[in-house]
Amino acid sequence: MISEQKADARKLGFERRKAAHAACGDCASQATEHLLSYLADKGEGLVISGYMPIRTEIDVLPAMEALHGLGHRICVPVIVRPGLPLSFREWTPSCEMVSGPFGAKVPAGGDWLSPEVLVVPLVRFDMQGFRLGYGGGYYDRSLELLRNKKPTLAVGYAYSGQMGDVPVEVTDQRLDAMVTESGVNEFTV
């Protein structure tokens, strides 16, 4: 059954991510450089969703700060309630943050935005552009909704050690690119 396959893959993904995080060293800064380089020619003044890293997720905050400094509007996902797509609230390096669901911080105020680019955390990814998250389906629902309205770029962001097989369902949204400390892989969607 697909749910069992995903649960097994998720467990292994968490183990690999934890090991990669512990061994990282300069990985996050290398990944930041790759992400900034990849996004450099995507346009000016974009609305870009990052995320507030939790647990052993690779730290995207330096990239978010740099992108904000380049004039992009940055937002982070907010879980309004289970079963719904994510909402995205504007973030700045100095905004007040409060505790949100799953232990991630969210902005206390700010505009609600519709991102054109989503930098997406994950537990595991494959080289076909699929990702495995925490199992709530939030990013899949959000990407489907956004992509039905306008072109929306989804960029996975993780350690290279998180790569592995990903069981896929029809509702899973494919990434456009995957960024790790090793570089950028683009996928044909």
Rosetta blueprint (number, residue, H / E / L):
1 M L
2 I H
3 S H
4 E H
5 Q H
6 K H
7 A H
8 D H
9 A H
10 R H
11 K H
12 L H
13 G H
14 F H
15 E H
16 R H
17 R H
18 K H
19 A H
20 A H
21 H H
22 A H
23 A H
24 C L
25 G L
26 D L
27 C H
28 A H
29 S H
30 Q H
31 A H
32 T H
33 E H
34 H H
35 L H
36 L H
37 S H
38 Y H
39 L H
40 A L
41 D L
42 K L
43 G L
44 E L
45 G L
46 L L
47 V E
48 I E
49 S E
50 G L
51 Y L
52 M L
53 P L
54 I L
55 R L
56 T L
57 E L
58 I L
59 D L
60 V L
61 L H
62 P H
63 A H
64 M H
65 E H
66 A H
67 L H
68 H H
69 G H
70 L L
71 G L
72 H L
73 R E
74 I E
75 C E
76 V E
77 P E
78 V E
79 I L
80 V L
81 R L
82 P L
83 G L
84 L L
85 P L
86 L L
87 S E
88 F E
89 R E
90 E E
91 W E
92 T L
93 P L
94 S L
95 C L
96 E L
97 M E
98 V E
99 S E
100 G L
101 P H
102 F H
103 G H
104 A L
105 K E
106 V E
107 P E
108 A L
109 G L
110 G L
111 D L
112 W E
113 L L
114 S L
115 P L
116 E L
117 V E
118 L E
119 V E
120 V E
121 P L
122 L L
123 V L
124 R E
125 F E
126 D L
127 M L
128 Q L
129 G L
130 F L
131 R E
132 L E
133 G L
134 Y L
135 G L
136 G L
137 G L
138 Y H
139 Y H
140 D H
141 R H
142 S H
143 L H
144 E H
145 L H
146 L H
147 R H
148 N H
149 K H
150 K L
151 P L
152 T L
153 L E
154 A E
155 V E
156 G E
157 Y E
158 A L
159 Y L
160 S H
161 G H
162 Q H
163 M E
164 G L
165 D L
166 V L
167 P L
168 V L
169 E L
170 V L
171 T L
172 D L
173 Q L
174 R L
175 L L
176 D L
177 A E
178 M E
179 V E
180 T E
181 E L
182 S L
183 G E
184 V E
185 N E
186 E E
187 F L
188 T L
189 V L
